[in-house]
Amino acid sequence: MTPIRTPSSGTTTLEPAPAPAVASARPAVEFRSVVKRYGAFTAVHELTFSIEAGTLVTLLGPSGCGKTTTLRMIAGLEQASSGTILIGGENVTARSAAERDVSMVFQSYALFPHMTILDNVAYGLTVGGMAKRAALEAARDKLALVGLAGLEGRLPSELSGGQQQRVAVARAIVLEPRVLLFDEPLSNLDAKMRRQVREDIRQLQQSLKLTVVYVTHDQEEALAVSDRIIVMAGGRIAQDGTPRDLYQRPASRFIADFIGDANIVPALLEGRDGALGRVRVGMATGMAALALPHRDLADGPVDLAVRPNAIRLALSQDPSDGLPGRVQFAAYLGDHMEYEVAVALGGREVMLFARTPDVDAPLSVGDAVSVGFAPRGVTIVPP
Ligand SMILES: Nc1ncnc2c1ncn2[C@@H]1O[C@H](COP(=O)(O)OP(=O)(O)OP(=O)(O)O)[C@@H](O)[C@H]1O
């Protein structure tokens, strides 16, 4: 019998253990038109997605978009108002948290303060009926796996935040759940530890082929750890794709701006050749047309998402060199410069945010510049 323990649901005994969270043909998690209402308020609208076993999928979005509610519905800590939730192909919609064979790692770690970390990790196994000795052995193995060999006898208070987070991960994986859930696991760590722990989580997930659903509001973290990202906004999916899809082919202005910074620049799509469209920026200038995927949009005004590092700045007032602009702000950041440059576009002044590697010959506030775009890092965004 396999126990599953979520700090808010207590410890319960489950059905005989199915296979651990390794890859299989069926989706590990499937949502079919799942809705969550709180009274008259709909927090999650008709959500449909599936998560392949052995992958790490992130639910990403701004505060209040419904990602935690979605994660908690996978865990069984919230019940869906309607729709169907499947885990490993089984309909678990009506099952409690204890009956779903999932494990959740919480922001707060939720370790037992009076127990050694070895006992913390072994706890769920012994409660589930495993002999103490075997449970301690399995716990020791998992602690070694997360890099904590030698510290088994310590209390949680004798560990750093990053180490406590690893204990929480060991405690979750020792149960060999079908799906491992992470709720903003790095939010209590400082910037340096965040990077380290996120790399550890990703490596562990890949080496054990774990199925992980991961919630964060931090787009960089999502890009760094995920096989796939489901971006949510207002309780709906705004885009579902690989990190590369989201960055290179954002489905909307919202995604372009949320995944990496983007300048939204008005432009004109004026013809096409195969998949590429001819795009003109700043009609009154000599800037050459860009050849960009037209994404099946009609000719006419379009928005471009221009990444800050795709902006090229040169000291020049010649309009044939690019769009005329003026530096409004400059900051030195060690390995790159950041600028804000005002350009006149589409009859209004647009402020562009640029990042350039040239720290040795920086531009100054007030400099007249010509602004060009490197095609890599520029994409047409659907309205
Ligand atoms: N128990 C509840 N009762 C009423 N409304 C709730 C409840 N739980 C969540 N909500 C609402 O549902 C919406 C989605 O909440 P959720 O916690 O899923 O968002 P989130 O994207 O995880 O945000 P955050 O990053 O701030 O945690 C929010 O508007 C929230 O106020």
The ligand as a Tripos MOL2 file, in Angstrom:
@<TRIPOS>MOLECULE
LIG
   31    33     1     0     0
SMALL
NO_CHARGES

@<TRIPOS>ATOM
      1 N1        -11.1060   29.6130   -2.1260 N.pl3     1 LIG1
      2 C1        -11.3670   30.6040   -2.9660 C.ar      1 LIG1
      3 N2        -12.5030   31.3190   -2.8980 N.ar      1 LIG1
      4 C2        -12.7850   32.3110   -3.7770 C.ar      1 LIG1
      5 N3        -11.9590   32.6770   -4.7750 N.ar      1 LIG1
      6 C3        -10.7960   32.0150   -4.8980 C.ar      1 LIG1
      7 C4        -10.4400   30.9560   -4.0120 C.ar      1 LIG1
      8 N4         -9.2320   30.4780   -4.3880 N.ar      1 LIG1
      9 C5         -8.8510   31.2210   -5.4570 C.ar      1 LIG1
     10 N5         -9.7870   32.1430   -5.7550 N.ar      1 LIG1
     11 C6         -9.7240   33.1170   -6.8610 C.3       1 LIG1
     12 O1         -9.5330   32.4220   -8.0590 O.3       1 LIG1
     13 C7         -8.6490   33.1340   -8.9210 C.3       1 LIG1
     14 C8         -7.4790   32.2530   -9.2740 C.3       1 LIG1
     15 O2         -6.7090   32.0120   -8.1120 O.3       1 LIG1
     16 P1         -5.3500   31.2030   -8.1330 P.3       1 LIG1
     17 O3         -4.8380   31.1110   -6.7220 O.co2     1 LIG1
     18 O4         -5.5340   29.9510   -8.8760 O.co2     1 LIG1
     19 O5         -4.4370   32.1750   -8.9660 O.3       1 LIG1
     20 P2         -2.8910   32.0900   -9.2440 P.3       1 LIG1
     21 O6         -2.7300   32.2560  -10.6990 O.co2     1 LIG1
     22 O7         -2.3050   30.8830   -8.6510 O.co2     1 LIG1
     23 O8         -2.3700   33.3710   -8.5180 O.3       1 LIG1
     24 P3         -1.1640   33.5530   -7.4630 P.3       1 LIG1
     25 O9          0.0920   33.5060   -8.2550 O.co2     1 LIG1
     26 O10        -1.4240   34.9130   -6.9010 O.co2     1 LIG1
     27 O11        -1.2850   32.4450   -6.4660 O.co2     1 LIG1
     28 C9         -8.2390   34.3920   -8.1540 C.3       1 LIG1
     29 O12        -9.0440   35.4620   -8.6040 O.3       1 LIG1
     30 C10        -8.5410   34.0510   -6.7240 C.3       1 LIG1
     31 O13        -8.8870   35.2070   -5.9910 O.3       1 LIG1
@<TRIPOS>BOND
     1     1     2 1
     2     2     3 ar
     3     2     7 ar
     4     3     4 ar
     5     4     5 ar
     6     5     6 ar
     7     6     7 ar
     8     6    10 ar
     9     7     8 ar
    10     8     9 ar
    11     9    10 ar
    12    10    11 1
    13    11    12 1
    14    11    30 1
    15    12    13 1
    16    13    14 1
    17    13    28 1
    18    14    15 1
    19    15    16 1
    20    16    17 2
    21    16    18 1
    22    16    19 1
    23    19    20 1
    24    20    21 2
    25    20    22 1
    26    20    23 1
    27    23    24 1
    28    24    25 2
    29    24    26 1
    30    24    27 1
    31    28    29 1
    32    28    30 1
    33    30    31 1
@<TRIPOS>SUBSTRUCTURE
     1 LIG1         1 GROUP 0 **** ****
